């Protein structure tokens, strides 16, 4: 008896998590994108998936609307990437279906970066005031985000066993890939001050302090990515930054700071943990400061 597409989808998601080492969040996203396609297609067998069906699905995505209007091209492409990966999985298992190479992604414009100025970044990092555990924790988080360029999920996965006698440590990022990140003196100082005041038994580096002080010696919950996003937003508002600020915006600031000060693109790629250098190249158009000097030096000389 032939296996249904629904069962094959389950096998594919397990393959992503176990063999490919994808994060739970990535697997959940693929599950959602594929479920949307299967709900639209209403077919049971892999061989019933056709190019026409995929084209009609794309039209449906393109015309669908949400809170911010029409679905973005990038989001449409996420659905197609998941479907292509699923079809490649079927091919590897010699299951007849649509050739994944027949699915082309939609062309998207250049990515706009959300950036804040150096002055705004300084105000943000210095915004947690006082010597309470929460203030020390938040200062350490902001310093660490800018010092390392870590993703918010990577920050939240860190444990207390960081060796602060060194200026670097290893982190396991996307796709279970390990890379080295580096600590600035101010980040080391902020983490050290925070850890000195800690009295709980939690292994997590950053924990939630929702309970009274009398209960803080117990095992406290690890801070979630959503909580870190929320605290970054609150401090940005507090210091008068009007644009949206997230942990990822600080990651952008980390990358542009390196490039503007002369770092090469390959090194920044390694520090960010990008699998493809094309992902890192998004930063170059905001850091090519030498182009201004070239324009000044060579443009319109005959008219002077």
Order of alpha helices (4+ residues) and beta strands (2+ residues): alpha-alpha-alpha-beta-beta-alpha-alpha-alpha-alpha-beta-beta-alpha-alpha-alpha-alpha-alpha-alpha
